[in-house]
Amino acid sequence: MKAVVLYDSAYGNTRRIAEAIDGSLEDVAAEAIQVPAFRPGELRAGDLLVVGSPINGWRPTPIISAAVEALGPDQLEGVKAAAFDTRVRLFVHGDAAGKLSEELRRRGAEIISAPQPFFVKGTEGPLVAGEVEKAAFWGRSLLHAVGL
Ligand SMILES: Cc1cc2nc3c(=O)[nH]c(=O)nc-3n(C[C@H](O)[C@H](O)[C@H](O)COP(=O)(O)O)c2cc1C
């Protein structure tokens, strides 16, 4: 089994979360990959795919949505998946992780965790204190969810 943490990031905050998740996946061949460097053929049944995006205009960024929408059942069959986003703490912030999670499920992946939000203090960050540690904890919980 290997793990791919696929993410988009304009200011580096989502990248830091993706790298913390990647680093927490001990004993697994894990890699954090920023779109568009991702190649769908890299996934096999049994692998773990974690997808993360900043919320932009209440939804995932167009480039990460396109990367997920390019995946078909042939790539996602048997793949375990989870999604996260970064967002500001607003009353109405929209959602990216839930939309990505639903899209992954619709395309054949097995969703193994509730969508996970991480918070930034403003458009360019920084991350709210404790979010990197929360990301590492969430990453380890994904390993438990796949039985490792
Ligand atoms: C064009 C644009 C639209 C945004 N829209 C939202 C939004 O709808 N909801 C929200 O919570 N944050 C919104 N944000 C803030 C981003 O979530 C924030 O910039 C992001 O989490 C930073 O992550 P990054 O450093 O990985 O790019 C927006 C930011 C930009 C630049």
The ligand as an SDF file (V2000), in Angstrom:
LIG
                    3D

 31 33  0  0  0  0  0  0  0  0999 V2000
  -10.0270   34.0120   -4.2780 C   0  0  0  0  0  0  0  0  0  0  0  0
  -10.1470   33.4780   -2.8710 C   0  0  0  0  0  0  0  0  0  0  0  0
  -11.3850   33.0720   -2.4010 C   0  0  0  0  0  0  0  0  0  0  0  0
  -11.5250   32.5870   -1.0920 C   0  0  0  0  0  0  0  0  0  0  0  0
  -12.7430   32.1530   -0.6580 N   0  0  0  0  0  0  0  0  0  0  0  0
  -12.8700   31.6310    0.5800 C   0  0  0  0  0  0  0  0  0  0  0  0
  -14.1230   31.1100    1.0320 C   0  0  0  0  0  0  0  0  0  0  0  0
  -15.1310   31.1080    0.3180 O   0  0  0  0  0  0  0  0  0  0  0  0
  -14.1910   30.5940    2.2910 N   0  0  0  0  0  0  0  0  0  0  0  0
  -13.0980   30.5690    3.1290 C   0  0  0  0  0  0  0  0  0  0  0  0
  -13.2200   30.0800    4.2510 O   0  0  0  0  0  0  0  0  0  0  0  0
  -11.8900   31.0520    2.7270 N   0  0  0  0  0  0  0  0  0  0  0  0
  -11.7580   31.5820    1.4790 C   0  0  0  0  0  0  0  0  0  0  0  0
  -10.5390   32.0520    1.0530 N   0  0  0  0  0  0  0  0  0  0  0  0
   -9.3900   31.9860    1.9680 C   0  0  0  0  0  0  0  0  0  0  0  0
   -8.6130   30.7070    1.6820 C   0  0  0  0  0  0  0  0  0  0  0  0
   -9.2610   29.6210    2.2260 O   0  0  0  0  0  0  0  0  0  0  0  0
   -7.1840   30.8120    2.1920 C   0  0  0  0  0  0  0  0  0  0  0  0
   -6.5350   31.7430    1.3640 O   0  0  0  0  0  0  0  0  0  0  0  0
   -6.4800   29.4570    2.1210 C   0  0  0  0  0  0  0  0  0  0  0  0
   -6.9750   28.6000    3.1340 O   0  0  0  0  0  0  0  0  0  0  0  0
   -4.9970   29.5880    2.2230 C   0  0  0  0  0  0  0  0  0  0  0  0
   -4.4710   28.3410    1.8350 O   0  0  0  0  0  0  0  0  0  0  0  0
   -3.1810   28.2920    0.9060 P   0  0  0  0  0  0  0  0  0  0  0  0
   -2.1070   29.0450    1.6510 O   0  0  0  0  0  0  0  0  0  0  0  0
   -2.8550   26.8530    0.8060 O   0  0  0  0  0  0  0  0  0  0  0  0
   -3.5090   28.9050   -0.4130 O   0  0  0  0  0  0  0  0  0  0  0  0
  -10.3900   32.5390   -0.2340 C   0  0  0  0  0  0  0  0  0  0  0  0
   -9.1320   32.9490   -0.7180 C   0  0  0  0  0  0  0  0  0  0  0  0
   -9.0030   33.4120   -2.0040 C   0  0  0  0  0  0  0  0  0  0  0  0
   -7.6410   33.8630   -2.5020 C   0  0  0  0  0  0  0  0  0  0  0  0
  1  2  1  0
  2  3  1  0
  2 30  2  0
  3  4  2  0
  4  5  1  0
  4 28  1  0
  5  6  2  0
  6  7  1  0
  6 13  1  0
  7  8  2  0
  7  9  1  0
  9 10  1  0
 10 11  2  0
 10 12  1  0
 12 13  2  0
 13 14  1  0
 14 15  1  0
 14 28  1  0
 15 16  1  0
 16 17  1  0
 16 18  1  0
 18 19  1  0
 18 20  1  0
 20 21  1  0
 20 22  1  0
 22 23  1  0
 23 24  1  0
 24 25  2  0
 24 26  1  0
 24 27  1  0
 28 29  2  0
 29 30  1  0
 30 31  1  0
M  END
$$$$
